[in-house]
Amino acid sequence: MIAIGMEGSANKVAIGIIRHPTDGSTPQVLANVRHTYNAPPGEGFLPKDTAIHHRAWVVKMVKAALQEACLSPQDVDCICFTKGPGMGAPLQSVAVAARMMSLLWRKPLVGVNHCVGHIEMGRLITGAENPVVLYVSGGNTQVIAYSNKRYRIFGETLDIAVGNCLDRFARTLRIPNDPFPGYNIEQLAKKGTQLVDLPYVVKGMDCSFSGVLAAIDALAVSLGLSGEEQAQNMDALVAQENRDLGTKVTRADLCFSLQETVYAMLVEITERAMAHVGAKQVLVVGGVGSNERLQEMMGIMARDRGGSVFATDERYCIDNGIMIAQAGMMAYKTGFRTPLKESTCTQRFRTDEVFVDWRD
């Protein structure tokens, strides 16, 4: 059985094709292609511009995926697409393409929750059995565990997602968006040596990142590192702030401090969830999950508890079509279909709304 997955909830349009052997053996990834819309440094991607990008590239990506997999449309059993959550206009662009393909190819549609797609892809690639899941991306931050046919949310962000916090600080420093802002912050952070005090906001199982972002943005501006200050004022600002701090702070130090602070918050709420459910495994998914420092910190915590951490690289952490195909195929095999008249998309689609009929 073969599924094609179509993802376009943010700035990536991605197509993946997966084969599920009928003998129950391990599924095979046949194709995994994507194209990213990158805004100029200092800017984020707007829904309108991103949707134009997706409409221009989605057909090319479908053709490229079929060619990579050496398949024709007749070989595909179902067409899976991201129903939500995500940005409205980009989601609509890919959903329209999925409906078009369904009508042209006469294949059934399967609407997929983006978050569940990340979880199922992580479970497939890593082999994690029943882990606590930390889902961290540009639009979502959740601590999740499976129970009674649902992925239950134990904790989440109270305001912005951790990936959005990193992306917005990258704009402040005018760090390039290619290949993606979080990766460039990670590389800068590896050169940082000084830990600057920042707000640390954990409330029970939830956390907040807007205060951290506001504090480090203000610090970057006062240090003259943001690119927003006039050149003639920069030297005076840097000198004054470094006198206040007692040392010279660099862009790398700010990136290092931001990472250490927000990732410590994530480790804390994840450990609390592990203690609550008695889990020994942690699965980190989502675009931010490819960060090596986050994986390292989570691994230290898990080992201290006698457990282990599972994560993937950017091929499967960052938004991709394979994760939509995988989750869609698992639902398809239980008999789930999305009628054409219900093949809409939504910006708000909670992880715990999905009935996970394919798990015991």
CORLINRA-V397794 format. One record per backbone hydrogen bond with DSSP energy under -1.0 kcal/mol. CO is the residue of the C=O (numbers start at 1). NH is the residue of the N-H. Records with the same first field share a line. If there is no record, write none. Layout:
# CORLINRA-V397794
CO: NH / NH
This chain:
# CORLINRA-V397794
1: 20
2: 77 / 78
3: 18
4: 80
5: 16
6: 82
7: 14
9: 87
11: 37
13: 35
14: 7
15: 33
16: 5
17: 30 / 31
18: 3
19: 28
21: 24
28: 19
31: 17
33: 15
35: 13
40: 43
46: 50
47: 51
48: 52
49: 53
50: 54
51: 55
52: 56
53: 57
54: 58
57: 61
58: 62
59: 63
60: 64
61: 65
62: 66
63: 67
64: 68
65: 69
66: 71
72: 75
73: 76
78: 4
79: 110
80: 6
81: 112
83: 346
84: 114
87: 91
88: 92
89: 93
90: 94
91: 95
92: 96
93: 97
94: 98
95: 99
96: 100
97: 101
98: 102
99: 103
100: 104
101: 105
102: 106 / 107
108: 79
109: 338
110: 81
112: 83
113: 117
114: 118
115: 119
116: 120
117: 121
118: 122
119: 123
120: 124
121: 125
122: 126
123: 127
132: 283
133: 144
134: 285
135: 142
136: 288
137: 163
140: 137
141: 157
142: 135
143: 154 / 155
144: 133
145: 152
149: 356
150: 147
152: 145
155: 143
156: 207
161: 165
162: 166
163: 167
164: 168
165: 169
166: 170
167: 171
168: 172
169: 173
170: 175
180: 184
181: 185
182: 186
183: 187
184: 188
185: 189
186: 190
188: 191
189: 192
201: 208
203: 206
206: 203
207: 158
209: 213
210: 214
211: 215
212: 216
213: 217
214: 218
215: 219
216: 220
217: 221
218: 222
219: 223
220: 225
221: 224
230: 233
233: 237
234: 238
235: 239
236: 240
237: 241
238: 242
239: 243
240: 244
241: 245
242: 246 / 247
250: 254
251: 255
252: 256
253: 257
254: 258
255: 259
256: 260
257: 261
258: 262
259: 263
260: 264
261: 265
262: 266
263: 267
264: 268
265: 269
266: 270
267: 271
268: 272
269: 273
270: 274
271: 275
272: 276
273: 277
274: 278 / 279
280: 308
281: 132
282: 310
283: 134
285: 136
286: 289
287: 290
288: 291
291: 295
292: 296
293: 297
294: 298
295: 299
296: 300
297: 301
298: 302
299: 303
300: 304
301: 305
302: 307
303: 306
308: 282
310: 284
313: 316 / 317
321: 325
322: 326
323: 327
324: 328
325: 329
326: 330
327: 331
328: 332
329: 333
331: 336
332: 335
339: 342
340: 343
342: 344
347: 86
350: 353
351: 354
355: 357
356: 359
